[in-house]
Amino acid sequence: MICDFCTFPVVAWRFEATPFGLDYGHAIATSDSGWAACEECAELILAGDRGGLVERALRISPGIPGAPEDEVRELQRWAHDLFFIHRLDIPPARIEAVMPC
């Protein structure tokens, strides 16, 4: 399991959200439940630091090969904004840590 926000390989929290779709133009994805978050992303989410969340994702995740950084940043921001719009107003649930192989 990886962090749905930055792709870090160790998650610690699950934030519940209602189902929604993401249409990237060239690809369509769905989010049918909660999002997993690593410790650092969870702290940013709880602090409401959406900008910090996007910047962390850009530092950690590989991005889109050949795409300009500004475009990738906007896609990250857009996807995270959809999460915040659909997030349920309940505390996150702890996920037992599973170390990657």
N, C-alpha and C positions, 0 to 999 in steps of 0.2 A: 504494500500500500504506500502511496506517495501523497504528499501534500497537494491538494487540489489548487492551491494558490501559487506555490513556487516550485513544485516538484521535488522538494527535499524528501529523501527516502525514509524518514522516520516521522510518523504522525503521532499526535498526542490528544487531539480534540476533534469532536464532530459537531459541526454547527448545522442545525436542521433548517431546511428550506423547502418551500413548495416546489413541485416540478415545473420546469420551464425549458424552453428550447433556445439554442444558440445557433444562429445562421451566419456562418462566416463567409458566405458567398460561394466558395469552392468546397466547403464542407459544412455539414449540419451535425450538431451534437445535441444531446439532451441531458438535462440534469434531473434525475427522477427522485432524488432524496437529498440528504445532507451532504455537506462538503467536509472532507478531512483536512485538518490543519496541523502543521508542526507547531512547536512551542512559540517560535518567534512570530509566525503569521497569526497565531491565536492572540498574542499580545497586541499586535497591530489592529486586528479586527475589533477586539474589546475596547481599544483606545479610539476607534473610529478613524484611524490613520490610513485612509485609502491610498494616499500618495505614497506612503512608506511601504504599503503592501505591494503596490505596482513596482516600485524600485527594487524591492527584495526579489520579486519574481524575475525581474530582468537580470539581476545578479546571479541567481541560482539556476534558472531554467535555460535550456539551450536556445530558445527563440525559434524563429522560422528562418531556415536557410535562405539567404539571398534577399530577405525583406529588410527594409531600412528600420533602424532602431526606433524611430519615431512612430512608425506604423505598428510595430510590435507593441510598443508602449500603449498606444491607443486601443489595440485589441485586448491587451491585458486589462486596461482600465474599464473597457466596455463589459468584458466578461465578469469582472469583479463587481461592477455596478449592478449587473443583473442578479448576482448572488445577494447583494445587500437589499435589493428591491424585494426579493423573494424569501429572504431569511425570516424564519419564525422568531418571534420575540420570547425565546426561552433560553436558559443558560446552556452553554455547550456541554456535551457529555464527554467524559474522559475515555480515551481509547488506550487499552493496554499496549505498551510499547512492544513492537516486534522489530528486532534488529535485522537489517537486510543481510542477505547471504553474501 
